[in-house]
Amino acid sequence: MVLFGTDAWPILSDIELSIKNKIEAAGTPLKDWNVDIFRGVLTGHNDAFIISSEKRDEILANCADESERQRTAAIIRPILRGRDIKRYGYVFAEQYLIATFPAKQYDIDDYPALKYYLLAIGIERLEQTGEEHVVNGERVKARKKTNNKWFETQDSISYWDEFSKPKIVWAELSRTGNSFAYSDDGAIVLNTCYILSFNDEVRHEKELNNLLGFLNSKVALLFSAMGHPFEQFAEMILKGSVTSASSFS
């Protein structure tokens, strides 16, 4: 007997179907949890918005006073890329995101040193018009057309405060299988990654770490990869196909 599930599961053998049913019977689907899942940040121009620790220090050193320095430091945030995330942890590569999210409605004139850095890259490259320009004989393509300002990220990121919560992070495509990590240091992730956090103000460290153990397990890998390329696992989580192994109470 084979079955093609209504929730986009592939054709399963009797043994695979039995395993899937046992896991589903043991816990609660994530779609029924009090959690949200968000994609990471799309900048539209990573070379401008993702900077090294050295460039961060340079920008902060160019601030006129301590007040500007503190404001600027607050929006230059640690960033995790897919390659940085490992099973149960991540390696911070000293990369930072200029987190000028449109949803925050920043005034770039409040950040002169940061504005100077971005202007040096070129408004023609950073504006979000989708237009082409010729700059010093070079054809330059602006970022795709949006309603956002030239110094802002491409995505609005209305869920920006979720990055400050304790959360689980993972990459859309992992070369090592299911590689999920716990983060409680406010790190932001790039658009090739996802985060999962509870949608309340409780920290939920225990629940997140128990869930992390399941997501990194061989059982979860088998459950998620029955006939699927692993890069589809994030989509399966979003659709609620992944089930917890216990109540995590």
C-alpha positions, 0 to 999 in steps of 0.5 A: 500500500502507498499513500500520497498525503493531502499535506503534500507528502510523497508516496510512502511505503507501509513502513514509512507511513507507519513511522510518520503516523506514530510521530504525528500521534506522539505530539502536537503539530507545530502549526498548532503551537504558539509560535511564529516562523519568519524568513531572514532579511533580504537586503537587495544589496548584501555588499553594502548592507553586510559589513565586517567588524573592521568596517563597523568599527570604522563607521562608529569611529567616524561618528561625531559624538557618543550619542551618534555612536550609540545610535549607530551601534544599535542598528548595526547588528550581528548577522548569521548566514546559512553557512554559519549555522551548525547543528546545535550552534553557530559560528559568528563570522564577525559579519554585521547587518546595517539594519535600516528596516523600513518598518522602523522608519529611520531618518538617515540624517540622524546617522551621519557616519552611516549615511556617509558610508552608504553614499560612498557606495552610491545612491544609484546602486542602492535606490529601490527603483529598478532603474539603470544608470551610467556612473563614470561610464559603468552601467549600474542597476538599482535594486528592484522597485519598492516603496522603500528609501535608498538607505533601507533594506529591501524587505520591510521587516515588520517583525524586526523585534522577533530577532531579539527573542530567544529563537531557533535558527536554521538555513534553508539549505544545509549540507549537513542535514538538519542543522538547527541552533538556539539563539538568544543573543539578538542575532539577525539571520539572512534571507536564506535562513529562518527563525522560529520564536514564540509569539508572546513575551515569555522566553520559553528557553526550555521549550525551544531547547527541547524542540531543538533536540527533536529537530536535530534528531535522526527521527526528525531527519527521517520524518522530514526527508522521506522522498523530499530534498532536505531544502524543503524542510523549512517549507514543511515546517511552515506548513505544519507538517513537522510534529513535536516528539513530546508535549515539551511541558 
